[in-house]
């Protein structure tokens, strides 16, 4: 691998973080309602990958098992998540999204989408299509194991 290309790629990935925080994550946070950002990430992750063990979920969202336990407990109390025992290994606790959790997540996503319409007004249709393609590509590449 060409070291210069690798360094440029790393610089590019690092530069995305503050940009995403400023234009995406910060404006979205006001729509999470009673949830914090990590709890929103938990719901969004489990919407597409449910059920997961607590350990799998902790690894995916990069939090400790202790932190995850507290975050999940509040989501269970609000009827957004449910815990169950893995039938193949009774020592493993699985977590999945409830119907209420999915409905709540869809409401948040709808509000976020409405908030972002003016943000996208400054882009051409071609730029939006390219942004969609690029984000899909980045996610696909980064999720390779």
N, C-alpha and C positions, 0 to 999 in steps of 0.2 A: 504494500500500500504506500502510495506517495505521501510522505510526511507533510508536505505543504498543503495538500488537499485535505488531509485529516485535520490539520490545525485550523484550516479555513472552515471546515464543517463544524468543528467544536465551537469556534467563535460564533458562527451563525446560530447554532442551537442555544448558546448562552445569551445571545442578543434577543432571541425570541421571548425569553422569560419576562424581562421588564416590560416589553411591549404588550404581551398578553395580559400581564397584571394590570397595566394602565388602561387598556382598551376593552378588555373582556372580563377579567376576574373582579376587579374593583366595581365596575358598574353593575355587575350581576349580583353582588353580595346583598344589595338592598331587597332583593326578591326572595331570599331564602326563608323569609318568615321566621319561625322559631328555630330554624336550623342554623348551624354554623357551616362554614365552607366544607370542612371534612365530612360532616353528616350529609351534605348534598352530594359529595363525591361518592360516599358509601351507597346512597340510594341510586345514583346514576350507574355505578358499577354493577350493582346487583340487579338492576333492571335488565341488563343484557347478559349477565353471567350468574344467574341465580339457580340453585343455591350454591353457596360457597362455604367452606369451613372458615372458622374465625382466623386460622393461621393463613389460609390462602388469601383472604380478604385483607388482612394486615399487610401481607407482602405486596399485594397489588397496589394498595393506596399508601404504602410506605409509612406506617405507624407501628408502634409497639403493640403487642397483644394487650398490655394493660390499658393503653390509651383507647384501643378499639373497644374493649369491654365497656368502658364508660360511655363512649359514643353510641354504641349499639344499644345499650340499656335504655338510653333516653329515646331512641327511635322505636324500640319495642314498647316503651311506656306510651308513646304517642300513636301506637298501632300502625306504624309505617313499615316495621320489620317484624318477623317472627323467627324464633329459634326452634330448632328441632334436633333430634339425635340422629346421627348417621346410622342407618340400619346395618351397614357393613362393618362399622367400627363404633361401638356405643360410647367410646371415650371422646369422639369428635362431635362438636356442636356445629350444626349447619345454620346459616342465616339466609333468609330469603325475604323478598319484598312482598308486602301484603297488597291487597287491592287498594286500600287507602293510601299506601305508600306510592303506588303507581299513579293514582289519580292526583295526589299532591305533587309529585314530580312533574307530571304533564302540565299542571297549572303553572308551576314555576317556569318550565320551559316555554310555555306560551307567553308569559309575561316578559321573559328575557328576550324572546324573539321580537315581540312588539317594541321593546326598548331599543333593539339593535337596528330596526328599520331605518331610522335617521342616520345612523352610523354608516350604513351601506349606500346611502344616497350619493355620497361623494365618489363612488366607484362606478365604472362602466359595467355593463353586463358581462363583457369579456373578462374584466378583472375579477368579478365575483365568481365566474366559472373557473378561472385560473386559481383563485384562492381556495375554492372547494376542492379542486383537483390536488393542489399542493397539500392541503391539510389531510386529505385522505391518504395521500402518498406517505406523508410524514408518520401518521398513525400506523399505517400498515408496516412500514419499515421498522419503526421503534418497537412495535409489539412482537417482532420476531424473537424467538427464544433460541 
